[in-house]
Amino acid sequence: MAWVFLVVAGLLEIAWSSALKKADGLRRTGWSIAGIALAILSLALLSLALGDLPVGTAYAVWVGIGAVGVALTGIVAFGDRATPTRLAGLAAIVTGIVGLKLLGG
C-alpha cells in the first residue's frame, strides 16, 4: 500500500504545481487554494508511504514523478519547449526511478 500512497502523492505533485501555475502568483484565489490543498494532501500521502519505505527511495520517487510529470504537463498544457536535451533528462529521471523501485524498495 505504501507504493500506492507514494505514486498518488507524486501525481498530486503534478496537480498542485499545475494549479499554482494557473493561480498566477496566488492572484487567483480558487486555483491558489486548490494548489495549496493538493500540496498538503501530497505531503500527507508521502508521510504515510514513509512508514514502510526507505526515506531516500521514497523521496526520490516522489520528486521524480513530480518533476517528470510537471515537465510533461508544461510541454503539453503550457507550451514549454520539448527539446531533445530536456526529453533525454526526463528519460534519465525515469530510469533512476525505475532503478530505485527495482533495487531499493
N, C-alpha and C positions, 0 to 999 in steps of 0.2 A: 504494500500500500504506500510505502514511503516514496517509491519511484513515481507512482501516480500523482501524489501530492507535489512532487518536485516538477514533473512535467507541466502540470496545471499552473503551478507557480511561475514557471518560465513563460508559459503562454500569456499569463496575466501581465508579465513584464512588457510584452508586446502591446497589449491592450492599454495599459496605463500610460506608456510613453506616447502612444498614438493619440490618446485622449488629451494629454498635455500639449502635444503639437497643435491640436485643434483648439486648445484653451487660449492660444495667442498670448503667452506670457501671463497667464492667470487672469486675463481680462474678460474671458467668457466663463461665467460662473458655473454653468451646468457641466461643461467639459472639465473645468478645474476640479469640481467636487468628484466627478466620476474618476478622473485620473488619480486623485489622492486616495479615494476609497479602494480602487483597484490595486494601487501600490501597497496599501496596508494589508489587503487580502493576500497579495502575492507574498509579502513578508511572513504572514501568519502560516501560509502553507509551507513555505521554506522552513520555518521553525519546526513544524510537525515532521517534515522529512528528515530534519537533522537529528531527530530522536533515534533513527535507525541507520542513517548513512554517515560515512566519514565526512567531516566538515569540508575538507578540501575538494573532494569529489562533488559533493552536493552543490557547493558554491560555484565551482567551475561550470557545472552543467547548467545551473540556474542562469548564470550570467551568459553562458554561451547560447542557450536557447533565446534569451532576450536579445542579445547582440545580433545574432543571425536573423532572428525574426523581425527585429526593428529595421535592420538594414534592408531586408527584402521588402518590408512594408513601405519603407521610404522609396524604394525603386518603383514598386507597383502603384502605390497610392499617392505619393507626394512628388513624383517626378525626379527623384535623385538619380544620378548617373549610374549605370551598370557597366563600369569599366572592367576589363579583364583582370586588372590587379585587385580591384575590390572583390570580384567574384572568386578569385583564387584565395584571397584572405578568408572569405566566408567558408570556402571549402576546407581550408586548414582548420578553422574553428570546429566545423562539423566533425572532421576526422579526429580531432582531440577529444570531443565529447564522446564519440563512439568508443574511442580507446579507453577513456575513463570508465565508461559503463562496463566494457568487456573486461578490463583489467583491475579496476579499482573498486567495484562495488556491487 
